[in-house]
Amino acid sequence: MMIRSLVPILLLILSNVFMTFAWYGHLRTLRGAPLWVAILASWGIALFEYCLMVPANRLGFGHYSLPQLKVIQEVVTLGVFVIFAVWFMRERLTLNHCYAGLCLVGAVYFCFRK
């Protein structure tokens, strides 16, 4: 039972890795390319994101409510984005980013409390 409820979260993490690269990766890797090349590359990457996101939501809907699924997805998205921004884009995190993360913890708490 526990493993089955983790599968949607793992799929959400993987789909968000693809989504983040589709949305933001071209800012570093295709900076000098024409816009249409960046768009086509992003669409190609986003296809894999959808191939993981749709099953994640279908499998997760039986274990989580719709609002819970959305909050999980947002937390995963921002978590993946932070790693991407620091590691791939070489951005620096600030204390304000940490405060925003604490707000997300609060959102998860309120969404999952009974």
HUJO-V35270 format. One record per helix or strand of 3 or more residues. SS is the DSSP state (A for helix, B for strand). FROM is the first residue (numbers start at 0). LEN is the number of residues. Records with the same first field share a line. If there is no record, write none. Layout:
SS = FROM-LEN / FROM-LEN
//
This chain:
A = 1-28 / 34-26 / 65-22 / 94-18
//
